[in-house]
Each structure stands twice: as C-alpha cells, then as structure tokens.
Amino acid sequence: DPNKFAGRIRRKDWDEIIYNPEKPMLNRAIQSNLAPGSTFKPLVALAALEKGIIDENTTFHCPGGMSIYGHYHSCHNKRGHGTVNLHRALAVSCDVYFYNVGNRLGIDNLAKYGEMASLGKETGIDLPFEFRGILPSSRWKARTLRQQWFPGETISVSIGQGYLTMTPLQLAVMTGGISMGGVWQKPHLVKDPAKIEPRRGDVSLDNVNQVIYGMYGVVNQGGTGGAARLPGIEVCGKTGTAQLASNQLIRSSARLAAELKDNAWFVAFAPRVNPEIVVAVLFEAGGHGDQAAPIARDVMKAYFDKKNRNVNRLPTLALAPHGAR
C-alpha cells in the first residue's frame, strides 16, 4: 500500500513488507535474477547459425531425451519430437535439438553472442539498482568459482538453465535486438531523450530471419505459444519453462516440489516485419511457458487497440487527400 509510505512508516507495517515472502519491494523487471529457460533458445540458434554449426536444414532426432557426458537429459516432450530442423525445433521448443547445438557450439561461443545481446551486464536503463544477471563462460567460472568449465555444463545453459540468469528486462532487450535484425537498443523511460546510438551486432540478416521465422512458428504454426496469437498481427515469440532446482532435489520432497514450482516465461514481439513492441513476461511459479503467453497477448492487444483508436480519432482535415504525397 503506497499510502503507508506517505509519512513515517510504522515499524509493524515495515516488517510486514520486508518479511513478506512475495517480496513486494523487489522491482522484478530489473531485479528478478532467474534462469530464463527456453526463451534463451533463439539466441543459441543465432549463435550456431553465425558460427556455421548448423543451417536451416540441419536436423537432429529427438526420441524424448539423450545421454551425453554420462548423464541423461530429457526433453520436455517425453515421447519425443522425432526428427526436427531449426524452424520446427524453435516452434515446439525441442530440448534435444538444442542439447546437440549447445554441445557443438561450446560455452564461450554462447557467451560471445550473449554479451553482444547485452546479457551478463546492466542494460543501462535509467533506474537504480539494476541487476546484471549471470552470463557463464569458462573465464567467468574460473574467476568466480575457481573451477574449470566442464562440457556437460554447457548442455543445461543451451536450454536456458544452469548458471545462466537474467532479468525480464534483459530478456526483452535481447529479443528486441533479434527482432530488429541484430540491432540492440539501450532501454530508457523517457519518450524523447537525447539520441542514444544503438549497437549493431556483427550478424547475418539471413541468419536473424531464420530465427525470427522460428519464433513466428512458435505462435502461428502449431508451436508452444499459440495462446499469444492475435488476429491480423504477426506475433513472434518464445515460451520458456525454468526450473528453480534440479529434478533430483524436487523429486526428493513433496514440500520442495510445491515450493519450487517452475517459472513460466514468454517473450514476444510484433509485428514480424518492422516490429513496434516487445513484451517479456515472467509468471512466477506459473508452470509451463504457455501459461505466460496469454499475458503477453493481452499486453500487445492493448497496445495495438490503443494505436488503432488514436488513428481513428484523427480529424478529417489532418488526413492527406487521396493521391497526395
């Protein structure tokens, strides 16, 4: 209740706020430092395309999981997705496809493109106390944990788990840069600030378009984010289901399973060509990422509805006559 801050707040009220397990004083947009799950896969795909690890025709077979480095990694679809190419892998969020891609790519290549997309550092938005997240690399692990990086750890990072964390704003910035063809903007809260030059990534527009096409499939071609579809608007997106602990720990206790329910993520932009809006949704303990998709849909619908209302309100004299230039 903001009214409690209008004067001198009572100790009782302050204690209720700071000890509330829902953490109401946490600015989640810039301070929720969490694994993004499969919303990270578009950047993994872009990195692999850029490094020549895969192309749009590269396929991997998904039987429901795979064993690698002595550990079995399951796909979210236990029955498997069959043989999938990049477009289908993004649309249905096939984990096995991205296990293979991440293993071929390596953690330091992932980190290189993550850094290009503003991960692992503050976005620079004009708000205080922004968290920077964690973009793991072999150098990061040696510096922070005094340990070497093991190839098996890359497998988890390739699907947005492991040491990787980011804020919802970082996810929005990362995705916005992809939507703009590899041009990353510094976010801000002022409509018309002093001009801020964007950063242009050294990426192929053809490769970016392959990723965007996959994100289009997520929403419009039988993918995991169909609930974000909007009539007449080409929405592109990516679902993410992010675990808070390992399967082994969660299975050990019914109490932990209830307390550590997966976070649901969804990130989207629209329209596909000349995008105007990007929305990142974190639905804490929401379960699967498809549960966050309708939230993003409603935000985008409100934006486009308002835009259309404003256009329709223009006075007749303000409109250019037919055929005028």
Phi, psi and chi 1 to 4 in degrees:
 res  aa     phi    psi   chi1   chi2   chi3   chi4
   1 ASP       -  110.9  179.6    3.1      -      -
   2 PRO   -61.0  -24.5  -19.9   31.1      -      -
   3 ASN   -61.3  -27.3  -68.9  -45.0      -      -
   4 LYS   -67.6  -17.2  -67.5  179.6  179.2  179.3
   5 PHE   -97.3    0.2  -66.3   86.7      -      -
   6 ALA   -66.3  -35.8      -      -      -      -
   7 GLY  -121.4 -143.3      -      -      -      -
   8 ARG   -83.0  119.1 -178.5  167.8 -179.6  168.6
   9 ILE   -74.9  141.2 -168.7  167.3      -      -
  10 ARG   -74.0  148.4  -64.7 -174.0  -58.3  168.0
  11 ARG   -57.7  -41.2  167.7   58.8   61.7 -178.7
  12 LYS   -60.6  -44.9  175.4  177.8  176.2  -66.0
  13 ASP   -66.5  -40.4  -69.2  -24.8      -      -
  14 TRP   -63.9  -43.0  179.8 -117.3      -      -
  15 ASP   -63.0  -38.9  -73.7  -13.8      -      -
  16 GLU   -62.6  -34.1  -74.1  179.3   -5.3      -
  17 ILE   -75.6  -50.5  -68.9  170.0      -      -
  18 ILE   -75.0  -21.5   62.5  171.2      -      -
  19 TYR   -99.7    5.4  -66.0  117.6      -      -
  20 ASN   -70.2  123.4 -173.8  -31.5      -      -
  21 PRO   -62.9  -17.9   21.1  -32.3      -      -
  22 GLU   -78.7   -7.7  -60.1  -64.2  -27.2      -
  23 LYS    52.8   62.8  -59.5  179.6 -179.3  177.8
  24 PRO   -66.4  -18.2   23.9  -34.5      -      -
  25 MET   -87.8   -1.9  -65.6  -64.0  -74.1      -
  26 LEU   -83.0  121.4 -177.8   70.3      -      -
  27 ASN   -79.6   92.0 -173.9  -17.6      -      -
  28 ARG   -62.2  -30.7  -76.9  165.1  164.9   76.4
  29 ALA   -59.8  -34.4      -      -      -      -
  30 ILE  -120.3   -0.4   62.3  171.9      -      -
  31 GLN  -129.5   -7.0  -66.0  176.2  -27.3      -
  32 SER   -77.1  105.2  -78.4      -      -      -
  33 ASN  -102.7   88.8 -159.2   12.7      -      -
  34 LEU  -135.0  159.8  -61.9  165.3      -      -
  35 ALA   -64.7  132.7      -      -      -      -
  36 PRO   -86.7   -6.1   33.2  -35.7      -      -
  37 GLY    61.3 -146.8      -      -      -      -
  38 SER   -71.3   -6.0  -65.7      -      -      -
  39 THR   -65.0  -13.2   56.7      -      -      -
  40 PHE   -80.8  -17.3 -175.7   58.2      -      -
  41 LYS   -60.4  -35.7  -72.1  175.8 -179.6  175.6
  42 PRO   -57.9  -37.0  -29.2   37.4      -      -
  43 LEU   -71.8  -36.3 -170.1   69.6      -      -
  44 VAL   -61.3  -43.5  177.8      -      -      -
  45 ALA   -62.2  -43.9      -      -      -      -
  46 LEU   -63.0  -43.1  179.6   58.2      -      -
  47 ALA   -60.9  -42.9      -      -      -      -
  48 ALA   -67.4  -38.8      -      -      -      -
  49 LEU   -64.6  -43.0  -72.4  167.1      -      -
  50 GLU   -65.0  -36.8  -75.0  -66.6  -48.5      -
  51 LYS   -84.5   -2.3  -62.6  -59.6  -69.0 -175.0
  52 GLY    75.4   17.0      -      -      -      -
  53 ILE   -69.8  -36.6  -57.8  -62.7      -      -
  54 ILE  -138.2  167.6   59.2  168.8      -      -
  55 ASP  -133.7 -175.7   60.4   29.2      -      -
  56 GLU   -65.0  -16.7   67.1  -89.4   24.2      -
  57 ASN   -99.3   -4.9  -62.1  -45.1      -      -
  58 THR   -65.6  131.5  -58.0      -      -      -
  59 THR  -123.5  152.3   60.8      -      -      -
  60 PHE  -134.5  148.4  -65.4  103.1      -      -
  61 HIS   -93.7  130.9 -176.6   71.9      -      -
  62 CYS  -112.1  106.5  171.1      -      -      -
  63 PRO   -91.5    4.7   32.6  -32.5      -      -
  64 GLY   116.9   -2.1      -      -      -      -
  65 GLY   165.6  176.5      -      -      -      -
  66 MET  -154.8  150.3   65.8  178.8  -68.9      -
  67 SER   -96.2  130.5  -66.8      -      -      -
  68 ILE  -151.4  133.3 -172.7  167.1      -      -
  69 TYR    53.3   40.4  -60.4  113.7      -      -
  70 GLY    75.8   12.6      -      -      -      -
  71 HIS  -134.5  140.1 -177.3   76.1      -      -
  72 TYR   -91.2  122.9 -176.7   77.6      -      -
  73 HIS  -109.7  119.4  -64.7  -91.7      -      -
  74 SER   -86.9  157.6   61.6      -      -      -
  75 CYS   -92.6  156.8 -174.2      -      -      -
  76 HIS   -64.8  -24.1   71.3   89.3      -      -
  77 ASN   -97.7   99.7 -177.4  -13.0      -      -
  78 LYS   -62.9  -24.4  -58.1  -60.7 -172.4  -66.1
  79 ARG   -82.7  -11.5  -66.6  177.4  -64.0  177.1
  80 GLY    91.0  158.7      -      -      -      -
  81 HIS  -103.7   -1.5  -67.6  106.1      -      -
  82 GLY    76.2 -155.4      -      -      -      -
  83 THR   -86.4  121.7  -59.6      -      -      -
  84 VAL  -128.7  146.0  -68.0      -      -      -
  85 ASN   -96.7 -174.7   60.7    9.8      -      -
  86 LEU   -60.9  -46.9  174.3   62.2      -      -
  87 HIS   -58.9  -47.5  177.2   72.4      -      -
  88 ARG   -69.2  -36.6 -171.7   61.3 -177.6  164.1
  89 ALA   -62.1  -40.2      -      -      -      -
  90 LEU   -69.5  -43.4  -78.7  168.7      -      -
  91 ALA   -60.7  -44.7      -      -      -      -
  92 VAL  -100.0    1.4  -60.9      -      -      -
  93 SER    58.9   51.5 -160.1      -      -      -
  94 CYS   -72.3  115.8  178.0      -      -      -
  95 ASP   -67.9  -40.1  -68.1  -30.8      -      -
  96 VAL   -61.3  -39.4  168.7      -      -      -
  97 TYR   -56.8  -46.3 -173.2   95.9      -      -
  98 PHE   -79.8  -21.6  -76.2   93.0      -      -
  99 TYR   -61.1  -46.7  -66.5  150.5      -      -
 100 ASN   -63.8  -43.3  -79.0  -74.5      -      -
 101 VAL   -64.2  -47.4  169.9      -      -      -
 102 GLY   -62.2  -38.0      -      -      -      -
 103 ASN   -65.1  -39.6 -174.4   45.2      -      -
 104 ARG   -73.1  -32.1  -66.7 -174.3  177.8 -170.0
 105 LEU   -77.4  -44.9 -165.4   56.1      -      -
 106 GLY    87.7  152.3      -      -      -      -
 107 ILE   -66.4  -36.0 -168.2   60.9      -      -
 108 ASP   -73.1  -30.9  -69.7  -30.5      -      -
 109 ASN   -68.3  -40.1  -78.8  -35.0      -      -
 110 LEU   -59.5  -44.1  -85.4  174.7      -      -
 111 ALA   -64.3  -37.3      -      -      -      -
 112 LYS   -59.3  -47.1  172.4 -173.9  173.3 -178.3
 113 TYR   -78.0  -28.0  -73.0   90.3      -      -
 114 GLY   -63.5  -41.1      -      -      -      -
 115 GLU   -65.3  -38.9 -174.8  175.8   -5.1      -
 116 MET   -59.4  -33.1 -179.7 -177.4   67.3      -
 117 ALA   -92.2   16.2      -      -      -      -
 118 SER    74.7   21.4  -60.1      -      -      -
 119 LEU   -87.1  155.5  -58.2 -179.2      -      -
 120 GLY    75.9   11.9      -      -      -      -
 121 LYS  -154.8  164.1   55.8 -172.0  174.5 -176.0
 122 GLU   -64.4  143.4  -65.7   92.0  -14.3      -
 123 THR   -72.7  -22.8   65.5      -      -      -
 124 GLY    91.2   12.3      -      -      -      -
 125 ILE   -59.7  150.0 -168.1  170.3      -      -
 126 ASP   -81.1   62.4   36.7   -6.9      -      -
 127 LEU  -138.8  146.1  -72.4  171.3      -      -
 128 PRO   -80.5  157.6   29.8  -34.6      -      -
 129 PHE    64.3   36.6  -48.0  119.8      -      -
 130 GLU   -72.6  136.8 -179.4 -175.3    9.2      -
 131 PHE   -86.6  151.3  -72.6    8.4      -      -
 132 ARG  -100.1  -10.0   60.5  170.7   50.3 -159.1
 133 GLY    71.0 -177.3      -      -      -      -
 134 ILE  -127.0  122.8  -63.1  173.3      -      -
 135 LEU  -111.8   97.9  178.9   62.2      -      -
 136 PRO   -72.0  149.9   26.4  -32.9      -      -
 137 SER  -155.4  171.9   64.9      -      -      -
 138 SER   -63.6  -37.6   57.1      -      -      -
 139 ARG   -67.5  -42.0 -179.9 -178.6  176.3 -173.7
 140 TRP   -59.4  -44.7  169.0   86.0      -      -
 141 LYS   -68.6  -39.0 -168.7  178.2 -179.5 -172.3
 142 ALA   -64.6  -38.0      -      -      -      -
 143 ARG   -75.6  -40.6 -174.6  176.4   66.3 -114.6
 144 THR   -93.4  -34.6   57.8      -      -      -
 145 LEU  -113.0   -5.5  -58.5  178.5      -      -
 146 ARG    57.6   39.0  -51.2  -66.0 -174.9 -161.6
 147 GLN  -135.1  156.2  -63.5  174.4    3.1      -
 148 GLN   -81.2  157.4   72.9  177.8   80.7      -
 149 TRP   -85.5  133.4 -174.7  -91.3      -      -
 150 PHE  -102.3  137.3  -64.4  101.5      -      -
 151 PRO   -54.2  -33.0  -26.7   34.7      -      -
 152 GLY   -63.2  -23.6      -      -      -      -
 153 GLU   -72.6  -23.4  -65.0  173.7  -51.8      -
 154 THR   -67.1  -28.9  -51.2      -      -      -
 155 ILE   -59.7  -43.8  -53.9  -54.8      -      -
 156 SER   -69.1  -40.0  -65.8      -      -      -
 157 VAL   -63.8  -33.0  175.9      -      -      -
 158 SER   -65.1  -16.1   67.4      -      -      -
 159 ILE  -115.3   22.1   62.1  164.4      -      -
 160 GLY    78.8   27.0      -      -      -      -
 161 GLN  -121.3 -156.3  -63.0  -82.4  177.7      -
 162 GLY    69.6 -138.4      -      -      -      -
 163 TYR   -76.3  -14.7  -67.6  111.4      -      -
 164 LEU   -67.5  128.8  177.9   71.7      -      -
 165 THR  -139.7  153.9   63.9      -      -      -
 166 MET  -156.4  166.2   65.5  178.4   74.7      -
 167 THR   -94.1  161.8   65.8      -      -      -
 168 PRO   -56.3  -37.0  -29.4   37.5      -      -
 169 LEU   -65.1  -41.4 -179.1   63.6      -      -
 170 GLN   -61.4  -39.1  -73.4  177.0  -46.6      -
 171 LEU   -63.5  -40.9  177.0   59.4      -      -
 172 ALA   -64.1  -42.3      -      -      -      -
 173 VAL   -65.3  -44.4  170.0      -      -      -
 174 MET   -57.8  -48.1 -179.7 -164.3   88.8      -
 175 THR   -71.6  -37.5  -54.7      -      -      -
 176 GLY   -60.0  -39.0      -      -      -      -
 177 GLY   -64.9  -39.2      -      -      -      -
 178 ILE   -64.5  -44.2  -67.3  173.1      -      -
 179 SER   -61.7  -27.6   77.1      -      -      -
 180 MET   -95.2   16.5  -64.1  -65.0  -69.7      -
 181 GLY    79.9   26.1      -      -      -      -
 182 GLY    92.1   31.0      -      -      -      -
 183 VAL  -119.8  114.5  178.9      -      -      -
 184 TRP  -102.0  126.9  -81.8  -89.4      -      -
 185 GLN   -99.1  151.5  -57.6  -81.7   -4.1      -
 186 LYS   -86.0  121.4  177.9  179.8  176.4  179.8
 187 PRO   -72.8  151.7   27.5  -33.8      -      -
 188 HIS  -153.2  168.5   59.8   85.5      -      -
 189 LEU  -105.9   -4.5  -63.3  176.5      -      -
 190 VAL  -101.4  135.2 -177.9      -      -      -
 191 LYS   -65.4  -44.3 -175.3  174.8 -178.6 -178.7
 192 ASP  -125.6   74.4  -64.7  -51.2      -      -
 193 PRO   -83.1  178.3   34.8  -35.5      -      -
 194 ALA   -58.6  143.9      -      -      -      -
 195 LYS   -59.5  128.6 -174.9  167.0 -177.2  174.4
 196 ILE  -111.7  117.3  -58.8  172.4      -      -
 197 GLU   -71.6  129.7  -71.1  -65.3  -30.3      -
 198 PRO   -72.0  162.5   28.5  -34.6      -      -
 199 ARG   -99.9  128.3  -68.1 -178.5  -57.7  100.2
 200 ARG   -99.6  121.0  -63.4 -175.7  178.5  -85.7
 201 GLY   -77.9  149.9      -      -      -      -
 202 ASP   -84.9   75.8 -176.1   17.2      -      -
 203 VAL  -132.9  153.5  -67.9      -      -      -
 204 SER   -78.9  132.4  158.8      -      -      -
 205 LEU   -63.9  -32.5 -169.0   56.5      -      -
 206 ASP   -62.7  -41.3  -72.9  -18.9      -      -
 207 ASN   -67.1  -41.5  -71.6  -22.8      -      -
 208 VAL   -60.4  -41.8  173.4      -      -      -
 209 ASN   -65.3  -32.0  -76.8  -27.3      -      -
 210 GLN   -62.6  -41.4  -72.0  -65.5  -28.5      -
 211 VAL   -67.1  -44.6  175.3      -      -      -
 212 ILE   -61.3  -39.4  -70.2  174.3      -      -
 213 TYR   -62.9  -38.6 -178.7   47.4      -      -
 214 GLY   -64.1  -39.4      -      -      -      -
 215 MET   -69.6  -29.4  -63.4  178.4   73.6      -
 216 TYR   -64.6  -41.0  174.3   80.3      -      -
 217 GLY   -64.1  -31.3      -      -      -      -
 218 VAL   -55.0  -41.2  169.2      -      -      -
 219 VAL   -95.7  -33.7  178.6      -      -      -
 220 ASN  -116.8   -5.2  -58.0  -78.5      -      -
 221 GLN  -132.0   50.0  -63.6  175.6  -30.5      -
 222 GLY    74.3   21.7      -      -      -      -
 223 GLY   -85.5 -170.8      -      -      -      -
 224 THR   -78.0  -11.5   53.9      -      -      -
 225 GLY  -112.6   31.5      -      -      -      -
 226 GLY   -59.4  -24.2      -      -      -      -
 227 ALA   -69.7   -7.5      -      -      -      -
 228 ALA   -95.2    3.5      -      -      -      -
 229 ARG   -65.7  141.9 -167.8  178.6  -59.9  119.3
 230 LEU  -126.9  130.6  -78.0  174.4      -      -
 231 PRO   -61.2  130.4  -21.0   31.7      -      -
 232 GLY    79.5    0.4      -      -      -      -
 233 ILE  -129.6  128.9  -62.4  171.8      -      -
 234 GLU   -83.4   97.2  -68.4 -170.5  -31.1      -
 235 VAL   -90.0  134.7  175.7      -      -      -
 236 CYS  -116.8  140.9  -57.9      -      -      -
 237 GLY  -158.8 -178.2      -      -      -      -
 238 LYS  -154.2  128.5 -173.4   68.0 -165.9   76.5
 239 THR   -83.7  159.7   51.9      -      -      -
 240 GLY  -151.1  132.4      -      -      -      -
 241 THR  -118.8  114.7  -55.5      -      -      -
 242 ALA  -115.7  122.3      -      -      -      -
 243 GLN   -75.6  149.2  -67.3  178.4  -61.2      -
 244 LEU   -98.1  -12.0  -59.4 -178.2      -      -
 245 ALA  -156.4  169.5      -      -      -      -
 246 SER   -69.6  155.6   66.9      -      -      -
 247 ASN   -58.7  -36.8  -73.6  -32.6      -      -
 248 GLN   -62.2  -43.2 -176.0  177.7    2.1      -
 249 LEU   -68.6  -42.9  179.1   61.2      -      -
 250 ILE   -64.5  -39.0  -68.6  172.4      -      -
 251 ARG   -71.1  -16.0  -70.5  174.9 -172.5  141.8
 252 SER   -77.2  -14.1   68.2      -      -      -
 253 SER  -154.4  128.7  166.3      -      -      -
 254 ALA   -65.1  -33.6      -      -      -      -
 255 ARG   -65.6  -45.0  179.2 -177.6   62.3   82.2
 256 LEU   -65.7  -37.4  -73.5  176.5      -      -
 257 ALA   -60.2  -37.6      -      -      -      -
 258 ALA   -74.4  -38.4      -      -      -      -
 259 GLU   -77.5  -28.0  -69.0  178.5   -3.7      -
 260 LEU  -111.0   45.3  -60.6  175.1      -      -
 261 LYS   -65.6  142.7 -168.3  174.4  179.1 -177.4
 262 ASP   -56.9  145.9  -65.8  -12.8      -      -
 263 ASN   -83.4  142.1  -73.2  -30.7      -      -
 264 ALA  -104.3  127.5      -      -      -      -
 265 TRP  -119.5  149.9  -69.9   83.5      -      -
 266 PHE  -151.6  135.6 -171.4   75.2      -      -
 267 VAL  -129.5  139.9   65.5      -      -      -
 268 ALA  -150.2  157.4      -      -      -      -
 269 PHE  -139.9  159.9   63.1   87.3      -      -
 270 ALA  -160.3  152.4      -      -      -      -
 271 PRO   -73.8  179.0   24.5  -29.6      -      -
 272 ARG   -66.5  -40.3  175.3  164.0   61.2  155.3
 273 VAL  -100.1  133.7  178.8      -      -      -
 274 ASN    51.7   61.1  -62.5  -37.7      -      -
 275 PRO   -62.9  147.9   22.7  -32.9      -      -
 276 GLU  -115.7  -24.2  -60.6  176.2   28.9      -
 277 ILE  -144.1  140.6 -176.8  171.3      -      -
 278 VAL  -125.4  137.7   59.4      -      -      -
 279 VAL  -130.2  126.8  179.8      -      -      -
 280 ALA  -114.6  128.0      -      -      -      -
 281 VAL  -117.9  127.8  175.7      -      -      -
 282 LEU  -114.4  112.8  164.8   61.0      -      -
 283 PHE  -106.1   95.7 -178.4    1.9      -      -
 284 GLU   -63.6  131.2  -68.7  179.3  -61.7      -
 285 ALA    58.3   28.1      -      -      -      -
 286 GLY   -83.4   -7.3      -      -      -      -
 287 GLY    87.3 -118.9      -      -      -      -
 288 HIS   -85.4  152.1  -64.9  -70.9      -      -
 289 GLY   -60.5  -26.1      -      -      -      -
 290 ASP   -65.4  -17.2   58.1   -3.6      -      -
 291 GLN   -74.3  -21.3  -60.9  -59.5  -55.6      -
 292 ALA   -88.4  -18.1      -      -      -      -
 293 ALA   -60.4  -42.9      -      -      -      -
 294 PRO   -63.2  -27.5  -21.2   32.7      -      -
 295 ILE   -66.5  -46.1  -57.9  171.4      -      -
 296 ALA   -62.9  -40.4      -      -      -      -
 297 ARG   -57.9  -44.8  176.0 -157.9   62.5 -153.7
 298 ASP   -66.0  -37.1  -69.8  -11.1      -      -
 299 VAL   -64.8  -46.8  173.1      -      -      -
 300 MET   -65.7  -38.4  -69.5 -175.2  -70.0      -
 301 LYS   -61.3  -42.8 -177.3  177.8 -175.4  -58.6
 302 ALA   -61.4  -40.3      -      -      -      -
 303 TYR   -62.8  -51.0  167.9   81.0      -      -
 304 PHE   -70.9  -33.2  -73.0  109.6      -      -
 305 ASP   -62.7  -43.5  -75.2   -9.7      -      -
 306 LYS   -65.4  -41.5 -178.4  177.1 -179.3  180.0
 307 LYS   -60.4  -43.6  177.8 -175.8  174.2 -176.8
 308 ASN   -67.0  -37.8  -69.0  -25.7      -      -
 309 ARG   -63.5  -41.5  -75.3 -163.9  -57.9  -89.5
 310 ASN   -64.7  -38.0  -71.0  -20.8      -      -
 311 VAL   -65.5  -42.1  169.0      -      -      -
 312 ASN   -69.6  -19.4  -68.2  -26.3      -      -
 313 ARG   -83.7   -7.6  -76.0 -166.6 -168.1  120.2
 314 LEU   -59.7  131.8  -72.7  173.5      -      -
 315 PRO   -64.4  151.3   23.1  -33.1      -      -
 316 THR   -57.2  -40.5  -55.7      -      -      -
 317 LEU   -66.3  -20.3  -68.5  177.5      -      -
 318 ALA   -80.1  -14.1      -      -      -      -
 319 LEU   -86.9  139.6  -61.6  174.6      -      -
 320 ALA   -68.7  140.5      -      -      -      -
 321 PRO   -62.7  155.8   20.8  -31.0      -      -
 322 HIS   -58.1  129.5 -179.3   69.8      -      -
 323 GLY    88.3   -6.3      -      -      -      -
 324 ALA   -74.0  154.8      -      -      -      -
 325 ARG  -117.7      -  -66.5 -176.1  179.1 -178.9
